[in-house]
Amino acid sequence: MFSVHQHWDPLQVCAVGRSYPPEFYDYIENPRVRSILERIAIETEEDYQKLIKILKSFNVKIVRNDISENREDHFWAEHYSPPPMTPRDHTAMIGEKFYMPGAEFGYNIFDDMLDYEEEFSTLQSIKKLTSREKIVFHKKLQNTLEKKDIPERKRYLSKVESIIRSINHNPLTTFPNNKKFNTFGSIEKFLKDHNTEIIYEKYINNSTITRVGKDLYIGVEINDIETSSFKEYLRKINQYFSSGKYRIHIVDVRTHGSDVFIPIKPGLIIGLNGVENYNKTFPDWEVVYLPGQKWDKVKQFQDLKKKNKGKWWVPGEELDDDFVDFIESWLKHWVIYAEENIFDANMLIINPTNVIVNNYNKNVFDAFDRHGITAHICNFRHRYFWDGGLHCITSDLSREGTRKNYFPERNI
């Protein structure tokens, strides 16, 4: 049986994501786009292997996501599913239990949307649409929002805010599974073979939950707290973690999300926001503040990506000139810029004295020296293209250690 109680305890077993191989993109007719995606595929796996080599040097067991040899196993709802690159975005080992989506997640997302019927009364009719009609409906809904003036947009958005967010982030475009093929199959089997309890739950993952022994920090969008989706999420959190084993802290994901902060060990935090954000949640801990290291530095690329997001998964869309310009700009400029100018808080901790980072930062490395920590550089070159850094593209399945209480002064 496996367990994880603190994410700085010695790592024993780690899930590592996987991207599609270069030959996957044979369906793309535009040779310029195809060659770029093939190169990104090759370099992405090269970087995965660099990461795996470092982990294996510390005797960490590696389990990877699965990709079918038959490309069509990844095709559904008129598009190819994204590759299973970021297992942490969909899974979590918390204590002795592993949380992961069930077989229906992603496939039945439109039924899930009925949870928001109180915000959007026409949702019932969506259930009757075909997969293609649902995609068209999504596009029309987003276009409607974009065309409204600001005051009208706010009124409209207040009515449909939950469903809009579901559309912008829904598993139809971000979740790598479908009913044809389970990309988490090897991870699931490995855990079952080692008698680890699995809970099939789509709401729980380690992209927004930070495990610090008895304390769980749950990162949320503060603007969402009155929505039905947040209330359901909170109900799930209380269902699984309010038995007395944990203290639950609802925190702002803008200051406590995995892409903006990480507790490296007891007493040390690396954060992209000021120390005042952690006075209550981590009193008296040192905070190494890295101003200006946010994804805002690649905002121009992010804006381009948002405009073209997912086009490479829909056959024929890659012929669009704007998309060609976007994807060429990534290799010609942005991938090099990101490597040279951005230090991610998205790190992977091997143990209290060894951490994997994407590049060098003097302030961080000085803090590591003070705390006796060795940094291992592994640049995941296409992390902004794939929306996943070193933390996201892994999921720790087992670490040594037991649950500890780092803040005994807290009442519960």
N, C-alpha and C positions, 0 to 999 in steps of 0.2 A: 504494500500500500504506500502511495506517495503522498506528500504534503508540502505546502509552502505557507510559512507564517510571517516571515520578513523577507523582503526581496533583496537583502544584502547577505543573507545566509549562503553558505557554500552551495553553488549550483551543481546538481547531480544529473538531472535529465532536462533537456530543453527541446521544445518543438521549434523547428525552423521552417519558414515559408518556402514557397517554390513559385517560380514564374514559368510561363510557357517557353518551350524551346524555340529557336529561330525558325524551324520549319513549320511551326504552327501558323505563321503569317503568310503561307503560300497563297491563301485565298485573296490577299490584297492585290488588286490589279495595278495600282500605281507603283511603278518600280522605285521611285524616290522614297515614298513612304515605307514601302516594304523593306528596303535596305536599311532604313533608319531603325525600324522596329526590330529587325533581325540583329542589328548591332547592339541595341539596348538589351535584347534578350540574352545575348552572349555575355555582355559585360555584367549584367545583373547576376547571372549564375556564377561568373567568376568571383564576384564580391560575396555571394553566399558562401562559396567554397573558402574564401579567405576567413570569413567569420567562423565557419565550421572548424577550420584548422586551428584557430585560436582556442575555441571551446574544447576541442579534443585534446589539446596540449594540457588542459586541466582535468582530463579524464571525465569530461561531461559526455553523457550518452545523448546522441542526436536522433530525433524522430522527425520526419518531414511530412508536410502535406503531400497529397497525391494529385497527379495529373494523368488523365487517361491517354493512352496511345492513340485513341480514336478522337480526333478533334471534334467530331460532331456530338460527342458526349457532353461537350461544353456549350452546345448551341441550344438555346430555348428562347421563347418569347421574342423571336425575330432578331436576336443578337447573341454574340458569344459572351459567356460569363467572364468577368475579370478573373485573373489567376489568383490562387490562394496564397497571396504573398504576405499577409499580415495576420497570423493566427491570433495575436493578442487582441485584435479588434473584435474577435468573436468568442474568445474563450477566457477562462480564469481558473487557476487552482487556488482556492482560498481554504486554508486549513487542510482538511483531509478530503475535500470534495472538489471535483472538477466540473465546471459549468461550461456547456457548449450548446449550440443550437441543435434542435432535433431535425429529423429528415424533412419536415414540412416547411422549415423556415426558408424564406425566399420564394418558395413556390406559392405559398398561400398569403403573400403579403397584402393582396387586395382584400382578402377577408379580414386581415388584421386591421386594415384601415377603417373598417366599420366601427372600431373602437371610438373613432372621432366623429361619429354621426351627429353628436350634439353640436359640433362646430361647423359641420358642412352637411346640410340636409340632403343633398343629392347623392351622397355616397352609396345609398342603397342601389341606385341604378348602375353604378360602376361594376357591381358584381355580375351583371348580365353581359358585360362587354367581353369581346375576345381579347387575347393578349395584345394583339396589334392595336386594337381600338383603345385599350387602356394606355398604351404608350402615347398614342396620338392625344388622348385626353389629357395626359400629364403635360405635354408640350403646350396645348391650348391653355391650360390653366396657368402655367408659368408665363406665357405670352400675355395673357389677360392682365396679370399682376404688373408686368413690366410697362404696359401701356397706360396705366392709370396715373393721374397726377398724385402728388405726395399725400395730400389730405385724404383723397379717396382711396389711395392705396392702403393708408393706415387703417381706415375703417374696414376695408375688405380683408386686410391681413388679420385684423383682430378677430374676424369671423372664422377664418380658415387657417390660422397660424400653425396649428398642429399638423394638419394634412399637408400644408406646403413644406414643412420641415421633413415630413415623412417622404415626400416626393423627392426633395433635394438630396436626401441621404438614404433612400430606401434600398433594401437589398436587391431590388431588380437590377440596379446598376452597380452595387458595391459588394454584394455577397457572392462568394465564388461557388456556391453549391446550387444544384438543381436536382430534380428527381431522377435524372439519368445517372448521375455520378456523385459520389460522396468524397469531396476533397479532403475531408478529415478522417477518412476511413482508417488509415494506418495509426494515427494518433489514438483514435477511439479503441482500436483493437489492442494496442500496446497497453493502454491503461486498464482495460478489462483483464488482460493477461496477468497484470500485476495487482489484481484485486482492489483497484481504486474505484470508489463510488463515483458514478457519473450522473449529473443532473442535467437534463435537457431543458435549457432555459435560455431564451434569446436575449433577455434583458441584462444578463450579468456578464461582464468582460473586464479585463484588466487595462483597457485603454483609459478608463476613467476611475478605476478603483485602485487606491494605493494601500498596500498591506503593511502596517507597522505594528505587528504583534496583536495586542488586544484592540488596537484602534484601526478602524477602516475609514479612509477618507474617500467620500463619494463625490466626484466632480460632476457638476451639473451646470447647464446653462441657466443662470439666475432668472432670465426673462421667461423661462419655461415653467416656473414653479406653480403657476395657476392653471396649467393646461391638464387635460385628461391624461396625456401621455406621461407627464411627470408624476401625477398621482398614482398611476399604475406602476411606474418604475419604483416609486417609494414604497408602495405596497409590497412589491417583490423583495426589495431590500429588507424590509422589516420581517417578511415571511422567513427569509433564510438566515438573517444575521442578528436578530434581536432576542436571542435566547439567553443572553447573559454572558456569552463568550466574548462578545465584541461591544465596543463603544462606536456608535455610528456618528460620523461628522459629515454633514452636507456642506460642501464647499464649492466655491466658484471655480469652474473648470478653466477660466481664463488665468487663474493664478495657481491652480493645483492640478491642471491636466498634465498628462505624460509628456506633452510636447513643450511645456514651459517650466516644469520643475521636476526634480527628482531627489529624494533623500538618499544619499550615497551610503551612509552608515549612521549609527546613533550620534547625533551632534553636528552633522554636516548636510547641508542642502545646496544644490546647484539650482539657481532659479533665474528666469529671465525677467522677473519682476522684483520690486523692492522688498527689503527685509520686513517692512511693516506688514506685508501680507501674511507673514508666518509667525507673528508674535503670539497669537492665540493658539494656533494649531500646533506649532512646534516651539514652545517657549524656551528661550536661552540656547537654541541651536544656532550655529554659525551658518549664515547664508552668503554664498558667493554669488553676487549679483552681476548679471551679464547684460547690461543695457544694449539695445540695438541688435540683438541676436535673434529676433523673431522672424517668422515667415514673411513679415512685412517687407523684408529686404528683397524678396523675390515676388512682390505684389504684382509687378507688371506681367511676370510669367503666370502667376496664379490667375490673373484676370483673363489671359489668353486661354489658359487651360479650362477655366470655367465655361468660356464660350465654346470650346471644342470638346469638352469632356465626354468621353465615351464613344466618340466617332469612330475610333479604330476598332471597336467591337461590332460595328454594324456594317456588313458588306455593302460597298458602294459609296459610303460616306467619305471614304478616304480620298475620293476624287475631287473633293471641294478644295479650291485654291487657298482659302483661309486656313484650312486645316493643314495643308502642306506647309504653309509659311510657319504655322505654330510649331509643328513637330521638328522642322529644320532649325528653328530658332533655339530649341532645347539643346541640340547637340553643338550648334555653332557658338553659343554664348552661355546659356544659363547653367549647364552642367559644370562648366569650368568656374563660373562666377560663384556658384554655391560652394564648391570645394574650397575655394580660396578665401571666402568672405564670411561664411556662416558656421558657427559652432552650435550644434544641437544639444538641447538638454535631453534629447532622446538617446539615452545610453543604456548599456546592458551591464549589470553588475555580476561578476563571476563569484566574488567573495568579498569580504570586508577590505581586502588589500589589493584587489585587481578589478579594474573597470575597463570595458571596451567603449571607445569614443570614436567619433567620425573624423576628427582632425585635432589640431593643436590650438589651445587657447592658454595664454600665459597665466591669467588669473586662476583658471581652473587647475592647471598643472602645479602652480605654486601651492594652492590649497591641498592638492593631493600629496605634495611633498610634506606639508606640515602634518598630515594625518597618516603618513606611511602607506600611501596608495600608489600603485603602479598603473599607469594608463597604457592601454594597448590600442593603437590607432588602426581602425578598419573603415575606410571610406566607402560607404554605400553610395556610389556615384549618382544613381538615378532615384534617390529617395524622394525628391520633390516631384518627379514625374509620376512615381507610383504612390505618393502620399504615405510613405512609411519609412521611418528611421530604424536604427538598430534595435530599439526597444519594441517597436511595433511588429517587426518582421520575425520576432521570436515570441515564445510563450513558455515561461518556466513551469515545468511539470513536477519537479521535485527539488527541494533544497533541504539540507541538513538543518537540524534545530527544532526547537519547540516554541510554542506561542509565549511571548514575553510581554510584560507590562512596563512600557517605557515611561509612563506618566502615572505613577501610583497615587499622585495627589488628586487625581480626578475621582470624583465621587463613586462612579459606577464601576 
